[in-house]
Amino acid sequence: MRSTVLIIDDDEKIVSMLRRGLAFEGYEVLTAANGAEGLNKMLTAEPDVVVLDVMMPQVDGFEVCRRMREGGSTVPVLMLTAKDEVENRVKGLDLGADDYLVKPFALEELLARVRALLRRKTEQQDNNGNRLTFEDLQLDNESREVFRGGNRLELTAKEFELLHLFMQNPKRVLSRDLIMDKIWGYDYSGESNVLEVYIAMLRQKTEQDGGKRLIRTIRGAGYILRGDV
């Protein structure tokens, strides 16, 4: 399966160069001409890596990165800037960027950085694949057991799959369409309320004995596994 790279940059020449270079290397490439468009595509496209320009009008790269991380996205971010200043590099990294590249840059270096970010992401997923933990919630994918606060939860197969998806993507907003695709495929119509029913049942089981809510609704966007109020 091809990895997807989302380029958010208002410089048409750079976008054109990156699109050609990344596509030639076998990536699926998506583009956004400004920060607002980029944030919208983040909600629907679920890219594997984001290449993000800093200097854009209205919503700049720093703000895009801040909103991504506050929204729970863990997608690796490679920031691009024309400013070779330590202050800007530090600001980007503090806001949650994973790497930084100063313009002008060689395409080969950007491709190497993208490959490194994808390797790191894969390693993290492999290390966390069988046993997942979020706050006092534990899930064992091999035994298919779930515990909260030391108490075993009795989940149906679909409830387990749904919780597993959330725990693979903590603090990340998952759209309704993405969840339906991952858990039920395309067997259910867009009018079905099956997801809402399962979310309600999963909440009931994970919140028994006074446990605080972890699966939260983000109005107009989807659901998120998040501990804070």
C-alpha positions as CSV (number, residue, x, y, z in Angstrom):
1,M,0.0,0.0,0.0
2,R,1.4,3.4,-1.0
3,S,2.1,6.0,1.6
4,T,0.3,9.3,1.2
5,V,2.1,12.7,1.5
6,L,0.1,15.9,1.9
7,I,2.0,19.0,0.8
8,I,0.7,22.3,2.2
9,D,2.4,25.2,0.5
10,D,1.3,28.3,-1.4
11,D,4.4,28.3,-3.7
12,E,3.2,26.7,-7.0
13,K,6.7,26.0,-8.3
14,I,7.8,24.1,-5.1
15,V,4.5,22.2,-5.0
16,S,4.9,21.2,-8.6
17,M,8.5,20.0,-8.0
18,L,7.6,18.1,-4.9
19,R,4.5,16.5,-6.5
20,R,6.6,15.2,-9.4
21,G,9.4,14.0,-7.2
22,L,7.3,12.2,-4.6
23,A,5.0,10.6,-7.2
24,F,8.1,9.3,-9.1
25,E,9.2,7.6,-5.8
26,G,5.8,5.9,-5.6
27,Y,4.0,8.1,-3.1
28,E,0.4,9.2,-3.4
29,V,0.5,13.0,-3.3
30,L,-2.1,15.4,-2.1
31,T,-1.7,19.2,-2.1
32,A,-3.2,22.2,-0.4
33,A,-2.5,25.8,-1.4
34,N,-3.0,27.3,2.1
35,G,-3.2,26.4,5.7
36,A,-7.0,26.3,5.9
37,E,-7.3,24.0,3.0
38,G,-4.6,21.8,4.5
39,L,-6.4,21.5,7.8
40,N,-9.6,20.4,6.0
41,K,-7.7,17.8,4.0
42,M,-6.1,16.5,7.2
43,L,-9.6,15.6,8.4
44,T,-10.6,13.7,5.3
45,A,-7.4,12.3,3.7
46,E,-5.6,10.8,6.7
47,P,-2.1,11.3,5.2
48,D,1.0,9.4,6.4
49,V,3.3,12.5,6.3
50,V,2.7,16.2,6.0
51,V,5.2,18.5,4.2
52,L,4.3,22.0,5.6
53,D,5.5,25.4,4.5
54,V,5.8,28.0,7.3
55,M,5.3,31.2,5.4
56,M,1.7,31.3,4.2
57,P,-0.9,34.0,4.3
58,Q,-3.7,33.9,6.8
59,V,-3.1,30.5,8.5
60,D,0.7,30.0,8.5
61,G,2.5,26.7,9.0
62,F,3.1,27.3,12.7
63,E,-0.7,27.7,13.3
64,V,-1.4,24.6,11.1
65,C,1.0,22.5,13.2
66,R,-0.4,23.8,16.4
67,R,-4.0,23.0,15.4
68,M,-3.0,19.5,14.2
69,R,-1.4,18.6,17.5
70,E,-4.1,20.2,19.7
71,G,-6.6,18.2,17.7
72,G,-4.8,15.0,18.5
73,S,-3.1,14.3,15.2
74,T,0.1,12.3,15.4
75,V,0.9,12.5,11.7
76,P,4.7,13.3,11.2
77,V,5.3,16.8,10.0
78,L,8.2,18.1,8.0
79,M,8.3,21.9,8.0
80,L,9.7,24.0,5.2
81,T,11.0,27.6,5.7
82,A,13.0,30.2,3.8
83,K,14.3,31.4,7.2
84,D,17.5,29.8,8.4
85,E,17.0,31.0,12.0
86,V,17.3,29.0,15.2
87,E,14.3,30.8,16.6
88,N,12.0,29.6,13.8
89,R,13.3,26.0,13.9
90,V,12.8,25.9,17.7
91,K,9.3,27.3,17.4
92,G,8.3,24.7,14.8
93,L,9.7,21.8,16.8
94,D,8.1,23.1,20.0
95,L,4.7,23.2,18.3
96,G,5.0,19.5,17.4
97,A,6.9,19.4,14.0
98,D,9.1,16.3,13.6
99,D,11.7,17.7,11.3
100,Y,12.8,20.9,9.6
101,L,14.2,21.7,6.2
102,V,15.4,25.2,5.0
103,K,14.7,26.5,1.5
104,P,16.3,26.1,-0.9
105,F,16.8,22.4,-0.5
106,A,17.7,19.4,-2.6
107,L,14.8,17.1,-3.5
108,E,16.9,14.1,-2.6
109,E,17.3,15.4,1.0
110,L,13.5,16.0,1.3
111,L,12.9,12.4,0.1
112,A,15.4,11.1,2.6
113,R,13.7,13.0,5.4
114,V,10.2,11.7,4.4
115,R,11.5,8.1,4.3
116,A,13.0,8.6,7.8
117,L,9.7,9.9,9.2
118,L,7.8,7.0,7.7
119,R,10.3,4.5,9.2
120,R,10.0,6.1,12.6
121,K,6.2,5.9,12.4
122,T,6.3,2.3,11.4
123,E,8.6,1.4,14.2
124,Q,6.3,3.1,16.7
125,Q,3.4,1.2,15.4
126,D,5.2,-2.1,15.5
127,N,6.4,-1.5,19.1
128,N,2.8,-0.8,20.2
129,G,1.0,-3.3,18.0
130,N,0.1,-6.1,20.5
131,R,-0.3,-4.3,23.9
132,L,-1.8,-0.8,23.9
133,T,-2.3,1.4,26.9
134,F,-4.1,4.7,27.3
135,E,-4.3,6.1,30.9
136,D,-5.8,3.3,32.9
137,L,-7.1,1.4,29.9
138,Q,-5.2,-1.6,28.6
139,L,-5.8,-3.7,25.5
140,D,-4.0,-6.9,24.5
141,N,-4.5,-7.7,20.8
142,E,-3.2,-11.3,21.1
143,S,-5.5,-12.4,23.9
144,R,-8.2,-9.9,22.9
145,E,-8.6,-8.8,26.5
146,V,-9.4,-5.3,27.7
147,F,-8.9,-4.0,31.3
148,R,-9.6,-0.7,32.9
149,G,-8.2,0.1,36.3
150,G,-7.4,-3.6,36.7
151,N,-11.0,-4.7,35.9
152,R,-11.6,-6.9,32.9
153,L,-14.2,-5.5,30.4
154,E,-16.4,-7.9,28.4
155,L,-16.5,-6.6,24.9
156,T,-18.1,-8.0,21.7
157,A,-15.9,-8.5,18.7
158,K,-17.0,-5.3,17.1
159,E,-16.6,-3.3,20.3
160,F,-13.1,-4.7,20.6
161,E,-12.2,-3.7,17.0
162,L,-13.6,-0.2,17.6
163,L,-11.7,0.3,20.8
164,H,-8.5,-1.1,19.2
165,L,-8.8,1.5,16.4
166,F,-9.1,4.3,18.9
167,M,-6.2,3.1,21.0
168,Q,-4.0,2.9,17.9
169,N,-4.8,6.6,17.3
170,P,-4.9,8.2,20.7
171,K,-5.6,12.0,20.8
172,R,-6.4,11.9,17.1
173,V,-9.8,12.9,15.7
174,L,-11.2,10.0,13.6
175,S,-13.9,10.9,11.2
176,R,-17.2,8.9,11.0
177,D,-16.4,7.8,7.4
178,L,-13.0,6.6,8.4
179,I,-14.3,4.5,11.3
180,M,-17.1,3.1,9.2
181,D,-14.6,2.1,6.5
182,K,-12.1,0.5,9.0
183,I,-14.6,-1.4,11.1
184,W,-17.6,-2.1,8.8
185,G,-16.3,-1.5,5.3
186,Y,-18.9,-0.3,2.9
187,D,-21.7,-2.6,4.0
188,Y,-23.6,0.2,5.8
189,S,-25.2,3.3,4.2
190,G,-24.3,6.8,5.4
191,E,-27.8,7.0,7.1
192,S,-27.0,4.0,9.4
193,N,-26.6,4.9,13.1
194,V,-24.7,1.7,13.8
195,L,-21.6,3.6,14.8
196,E,-23.5,5.8,17.3
197,V,-25.0,2.7,18.9
198,Y,-21.6,1.0,19.3
199,I,-20.0,4.2,20.6
200,A,-22.7,4.4,23.3
201,M,-22.2,0.7,24.2
202,L,-18.5,1.1,24.4
203,R,-18.8,4.2,26.5
204,Q,-21.1,2.4,28.9
205,K,-18.7,-0.5,29.4
206,T,-15.5,1.6,29.7
207,E,-17.1,4.1,32.0
208,Q,-18.7,1.5,34.4
209,D,-17.8,1.9,38.1
210,G,-17.3,5.7,37.7
211,G,-14.6,5.7,35.0
212,K,-14.2,9.1,33.4
213,R,-15.1,9.4,29.7
214,L,-12.3,8.7,27.3
215,I,-14.1,8.5,23.9
216,R,-15.3,12.0,23.1
217,T,-17.4,13.4,20.3
218,I,-15.9,16.3,18.3
219,R,-19.0,17.9,16.8
220,G,-18.9,18.0,13.0
221,A,-15.6,16.1,12.8
222,G,-15.9,12.6,14.5
223,Y,-14.6,11.0,17.7
224,I,-11.4,11.1,19.7
225,L,-9.8,9.0,22.5
226,R,-8.7,11.8,24.9
227,G,-8.5,11.9,28.6
228,D,-8.7,15.6,29.4
229,V,-12.1,17.4,29.8
